[in-house]
Amino acid sequence: MSAGATAPPLALGVDLGGTKIEARLLAADGCEVWRARVATPAGDYPAILDAIADLVQQADTLSLGAFTLGIGTPGSATPAGLMKNCNSTVLNGRPLQHDLQQRLQRPLRLANDANCLALSEATDGAGAGAVVVFAAIIGTGTGAGIAVHGRVLTGPNGLAGEWGHNPLPWADAADPRPECYCGQRGCIEALVSGPALAQDHLAQTGQALDGPRLAQASAAGDAAAQATLDRHASRLARALASVINLLDPDVIVLGGGVSRMAHLYEQVPQLWGRWVVSGGQHDEVRTRLLPSLHGDASGARGAAWLWRWPASVDQAGPGHALTPAALQLE
C-alpha cells in the first residue's frame, strides 16, 4: 500500500493469546462490525496458523469491503522476524508474520499484545487524547506498552515498556525476592501479577485464594486478606511510581485480570506520591490511573489499529493524537 493512500474503511484485528484467538472487525469510527473467537491450539504451530487464517477468511466471506489486518501476539519479533519471549513457547523462533503473509497472500502488521493494549486505549479508550499513555497488562504475567501522540513506542531492541522485568523499586525486608522465569529475582512481575498475589497470600496464611476471592474475603472483614491486598497495592504503587519518575505519563491504563480489582484505582494513587519525585503533600501527582475502557477487547482492537500509525513513533517522530476515523496508511 502506497504512502498517503487512504485506509480501507474496515480494520481487522486478531489477538493471539495463550488460550484463545479473538478477531474483531472495526469500522473507521471504531464501531465493531463482527467478532469471532476460537481456542488456541496448544503447542501446535501449524494449527495456530490455520486458526488465524480461518478467522481472516471468515471476515472475508462477510463481503463488507476491504480491510487491513493486524495481529497482536505474546512476545515480540526480532529484527530477523523471529518470535521471542512468547509465553506460548511454540511461537518462539518462528517467523510468524512471514508465515501468515505467505498463507494469506496479504500484508499484515504484527505487534506485542501490550503494545496493542496501549494503542487501543490511546486511540479510542481510556487514554484517548492523552499525549503519553502507559498501558500495563497485569494478569498471569505483567507487561506494558507505551503510546506517544497515539503511536506506539517500541525502541531499537523492541523493549519499550518492558517494565515487569525490572526489580521492584524501594523494596524492603517485607518484600520477598521470588525467582522470575526471566532468570532474575525480585522482578515486578513476580510480585504484582495475579499468581504473585495469590502466592503471597498463600505464603503468609497457608490459604489458596486468587484475586477475586481475596477481594471478597476482605469485603467480608478478613483481616489477613486485607493485609495481602494492602501489600500488593503498595508494591504496585512503587512499581508505577518509578514509571512516573521516568516517563511522566498523562494516563496509566491497567488491563488484565488484576485490573478488575476496583480498590486499586483509589488506593494506588493515594500511595504513589510517597515515591514520585515531585509528589508529596503540597505537589499533586497529576497522572491518572484508569482501567482499560475496552477490557479484554483491547488486544484485538489495538491489533486492528496497527495500520493506523506509522511503524512506530521511533521512526515517525511525534505527531498529532490520532483518532479512529479519517486516518491514513503509512
C-alpha positions in Angstrom: 0.0 0.0 0.0 1.5 3.3 -1.0 2.4 6.2 1.2 -0.6 8.5 1.7 -3.1 6.0 0.4 -6.5 6.2 2.1 -7.1 3.4 4.6 -9.7 0.8 3.8 -12.9 1.5 5.7 -12.5 -1.6 7.8 -9.7 -2.9 10.1 -9.4 -6.5 11.3 -7.5 -7.2 14.5 -6.6 -10.7 15.7 -5.4 -11.2 19.3 -3.4 -14.4 19.6 -3.5 -15.4 23.2 -2.3 -18.5 25.1 -5.9 -19.9 25.4 -7.9 -18.1 22.8 -7.6 -16.3 19.4 -10.0 -13.5 19.0 -10.8 -11.5 15.9 -12.7 -8.1 15.8 -13.6 -6.2 12.6 -13.9 -2.5 13.2 -15.3 0.3 11.1 -13.3 3.5 10.7 -15.2 5.1 13.6 -14.2 2.3 16.0 -17.6 0.6 15.9 -17.4 -3.2 16.0 -18.8 -4.9 12.9 -18.0 -8.5 13.6 -16.2 -10.7 16.1 -15.3 -14.3 16.5 -13.3 -16.4 19.0 -11.7 -19.8 18.9 -9.5 -21.8 21.2 -5.8 -21.6 20.7 -4.4 -24.9 19.5 -2.0 -25.8 22.3 1.6 -26.4 21.3 0.7 -26.8 17.6 2.3 -24.0 15.4 0.7 -25.1 12.0 -2.7 -25.4 13.7 -2.3 -21.8 15.1 -1.6 -20.6 11.5 -4.6 -22.5 10.3 -6.9 -21.0 13.0 -5.8 -17.4 12.3 -6.1 -17.9 8.5 -9.6 -19.3 9.1 -10.7 -16.3 11.1 -9.4 -13.9 8.4 -11.2 -15.9 5.7 -14.4 -15.7 7.8 -14.1 -11.9 7.8 -13.5 -12.0 4.0 -16.7 -14.0 3.4 -18.8 -11.3 5.1 -18.2 -9.3 1.9 -18.3 -6.0 3.8 -15.4 -4.4 2.0 -11.6 -4.3 2.1 -9.9 -4.4 5.4 -6.4 -4.1 6.9 -5.0 -6.9 9.1 -3.1 -6.6 12.3 -2.1 -9.4 14.7 -1.4 -9.0 18.4 0.9 -11.6 19.9 2.6 -12.6 23.1 6.3 -11.7 23.0 7.7 -9.8 20.1 9.6 -10.3 16.8 13.4 -9.9 16.4 14.9 -7.8 13.6 15.1 -11.1 11.6 11.4 -11.6 12.1 11.6 -14.5 14.5 9.3 -14.5 17.6 10.9 -14.3 21.1 9.8 -14.1 24.7 6.4 -15.7 24.0 4.7 -17.4 26.9 3.1 -19.6 24.2 6.6 -21.1 23.7 5.7 -22.9 20.4 5.8 -19.5 18.8 9.4 -18.8 19.8 11.9 -18.8 17.0 9.1 -18.9 14.4 8.7 -16.4 11.5 5.1 -15.8 12.4 4.5 -12.7 10.3 6.2 -14.2 7.2 4.3 -17.4 7.5 0.9 -15.8 7.9 1.6 -13.4 5.0 2.5 -16.4 2.8 -0.5 -18.3 3.9 -2.9 -15.4 3.4 -1.3 -13.7 0.5 -1.8 -10.3 2.0 0.2 -7.8 4.0 -0.2 -7.6 7.8 1.3 -5.9 10.8 2.2 -7.7 14.0 2.8 -6.2 17.5 3.2 -7.3 21.1 -0.1 -7.6 22.9 0.8 -5.0 25.5 1.6 -2.6 22.6 -1.8 -3.4 21.2 -3.4 -2.5 24.6 -1.6 0.8 24.6 -2.6 1.6 21.0 -6.2 0.6 21.6 -6.6 2.7 24.8 -4.7 5.7 23.4 -6.8 5.6 20.2 -10.3 5.5 21.5 -10.1 4.1 25.0 -9.3 5.3 28.5 -6.3 7.3 27.3 -7.8 8.9 24.2 -6.5 12.3 23.6 -3.6 11.9 26.1 0.0 12.7 24.9 1.6 9.8 26.8 -0.2 6.6 27.7 1.5 3.8 29.7 -0.7 0.7 29.5 0.1 -2.3 31.7 -1.3 -5.8 31.4 -1.4 -7.3 34.9 -2.7 -10.8 34.8 -0.9 -14.1 34.5 2.2 -12.1 33.7 3.0 -8.4 33.8 3.9 -6.4 30.7 3.3 -2.9 29.3 3.2 -0.8 26.2 3.8 3.0 25.7 1.9 5.2 23.3 3.1 8.7 22.5 0.9 11.0 20.5 -1.3 8.0 19.6 1.6 5.9 18.3 3.4 3.0 19.9 6.9 3.4 21.2 9.0 0.3 20.5 12.7 1.1 20.8 15.7 -0.3 18.9 15.5 -3.5 20.9 11.8 -3.8 20.9 11.8 -3.5 24.7 10.0 -0.2 25.4 7.5 -0.8 28.2 9.2 -4.0 29.4 8.5 -2.8 32.9 7.7 -6.1 34.5 11.2 -7.4 34.3 12.8 -4.6 36.4 13.3 -5.1 40.1 10.6 -3.8 42.4 11.8 -0.4 43.5 12.1 0.7 47.1 11.9 -2.9 48.2 12.2 -3.6 51.9 12.6 -6.7 54.1 8.9 -7.5 53.9 9.1 -7.9 50.1 10.3 -11.4 49.0 12.6 -11.8 46.1 11.0 -14.7 44.2 12.7 -16.1 41.1 11.3 -14.9 37.9 11.1 -17.0 34.7 13.4 -14.4 33.0 16.2 -15.6 35.3 16.3 -12.7 37.7 14.9 -12.4 41.2 12.5 -9.8 42.7 11.0 -8.7 39.3 7.9 -6.5 39.4 6.1 -9.3 37.5 7.0 -11.8 40.2 5.4 -9.5 42.8 2.3 -7.9 41.3 0.9 -10.4 38.8 -2.2 -12.4 39.6 -0.3 -15.5 40.5 2.1 -13.4 42.6 -0.8 -12.0 44.6 -2.2 -15.5 45.3 1.3 -16.8 46.2 1.9 -14.0 48.6 -1.3 -14.8 50.5 -0.5 -18.5 50.5 2.9 -17.8 51.9 1.5 -15.6 54.7 -1.6 -17.6 55.6 -1.5 -21.0 54.1 -4.7 -20.2 52.3 -5.0 -20.6 48.5 -7.1 -17.6 47.3 -7.0 -15.8 44.0 -7.6 -12.1 43.5 -11.4 -12.1 43.3 -11.7 -14.4 46.3 -9.2 -12.2 48.2 -11.4 -9.2 47.4 -14.5 -11.0 48.6 -12.8 -12.1 51.8 -11.5 -8.6 52.5 -15.0 -7.2 52.0 -16.3 -9.7 54.5 -13.9 -8.5 57.1 -11.0 -10.9 56.7 -8.0 -9.0 58.1 -5.4 -11.3 56.5 -7.0 -10.9 53.1 -7.0 -7.1 53.5 -3.3 -7.2 54.6 -2.4 -9.2 51.4 -4.3 -6.6 49.2 -2.5 -3.8 51.0 0.9 -5.3 50.4 0.1 -5.8 46.8 -1.2 -2.2 46.4 2.0 -0.9 48.0 4.1 -2.9 45.6 2.1 -1.8 42.6 2.3 1.8 43.7 6.1 1.7 44.0 6.3 0.0 40.6 4.2 2.6 38.9 5.8 5.5 40.8 9.1 4.5 39.1 7.2 4.7 35.7 6.0 8.2 36.6 9.5 9.3 37.6 11.0 8.0 34.3 8.2 8.6 31.8 5.7 11.0 33.5 2.7 9.7 31.5 -0.6 11.5 31.4 -2.5 8.3 31.9 -1.7 4.8 33.2 -4.2 2.3 32.0 -4.4 -1.2 33.6 -5.6 -4.3 31.7 -5.6 -8.0 32.6 -7.3 -9.9 35.4 -5.8 -7.9 38.2 -7.1 -4.6 36.6 -10.6 -5.7 37.6 -9.8 -5.1 41.3 -11.6 -1.8 41.8 -9.8 -0.8 45.0 -6.5 -0.3 43.1 -7.8 2.9 41.4 -8.3 4.7 44.7 -5.6 3.1 46.9 -2.6 3.1 44.5 -2.8 6.8 43.6 -3.1 7.6 47.3 0.2 5.7 47.9 2.4 6.5 45.0 3.0 10.2 45.9 5.4 8.9 48.6 7.8 7.7 45.9 7.2 10.1 43.0 9.9 12.7 43.0 7.6 15.7 42.6 4.9 14.1 44.7 4.2 14.9 48.3 1.8 16.8 50.5 1.9 20.0 48.5 2.5 18.8 45.0 -0.2 16.7 43.5 0.6 13.8 41.2 -1.5 14.5 38.1 -1.1 11.2 36.3 -4.4 9.4 36.2 -4.8 5.6 36.9 -7.7 4.1 34.9 -9.0 0.7 34.0 -8.9 -0.1 30.3 -12.1 1.1 28.6 -12.3 -1.8 26.2 -11.2 -4.5 28.6 -10.5 -7.9 27.1 -11.3 -6.4 23.6 -8.3 -4.1 23.7 -5.9 -6.7 22.3 -7.8 -7.2 19.2 -8.8 -3.6 18.8 -5.2 -2.4 19.2 -4.2 -5.0 16.6 -6.9 -3.6 14.2 -5.4 -0.1 14.6 -1.9 -1.2 13.7 -2.2 0.2 10.2 -3.4 3.5 11.6 0.0 4.7 12.6 3.5 4.7 11.0 5.6 1.7 12.0 6.5 3.3 15.4 7.0 6.6 17.0 10.7 5.9 17.0 10.7 6.0 13.2 8.0 8.5 12.5 8.7 11.2 15.1 6.0 12.8 17.2 2.7 13.7 15.6 -0.8 14.7 16.5 -3.0 12.5 18.5 -4.8 10.0 16.2 -8.4 9.2 16.1 -10.0 6.1 14.5 -11.8 8.0 11.8 -10.3 9.5 8.7 -6.8 8.1 9.2 -4.3 7.3 6.5 -1.9 4.4 5.9 1.8 4.8 6.2 
